[in-house]
Amino acid sequence: MNKDQLEQEILELKMDYINLQGDMEKLESTGHHKMIENAERRLARMEERLAELNKQLAAMTE
């Protein structure tokens, strides 16, 4: 994966993360606790992926 592809994937993942956070707020207001737990797990996986991608990007720019 080249630098542009990494940056694009990071951007898309960040947008998905923000959208999921908004969805979670809606779920909280309607009392869907089980769905919130699933969304929290997805957020955690996204955070891990972002960390991996950022590490790869940093290695490329050194």
N, C-alpha and C positions, 0 to 999 in steps of 0.2 A: 504494500500500500504506500503510495507516495504522500507527500506533505499535503497537497490539495485535497486528496481523498480523506486523509485523517481529519483535516479541518472541517470538511463537509460533514463527515460522520459525527464529529463532536457537536457541530451546530444542530444537526437534526436530533441528536440525542437530548441536547439541552431543551429544544423546543418540545419534544415529547415529554420530558420531565416536567416542564412548566404546565403543560396541558393536563398531565396526570394529577399534579397538585391541585389544579382547579377542579378536576373531577372529584377528587377526594373531599374537597370542601363541600361540594354539593351532596356527596354521599353522607357526610357527617350531619348535615342539616336535615337529612331525611331518615337518619337512623339505620343505615345499612352497614352495620359494624363488620360483618363477615367480609363484605366487599372491600371495606377499608383495610382490613388486614392483608388481603391479597394485593391491594394497591401499594401498601407499605413495603411488601416484599419486592414488588416490581421496582419501586423507587430505589431500594437497596441494591438490586442488581444493576440498575442504571448507573448508580453512583460508582459501583465497582468498575463498570465498563468505562465510564468517563475517566476514572483514575488511570486505567490501563492505556487508554488512547492518549491522554495527556502525557503520560510517561513516554510513550512511543514518539510523540511529537517533540518533546523536549530532547530526546536522544537524537533526533534528526537535525535539530537546530544547533547542537553543540559544535 
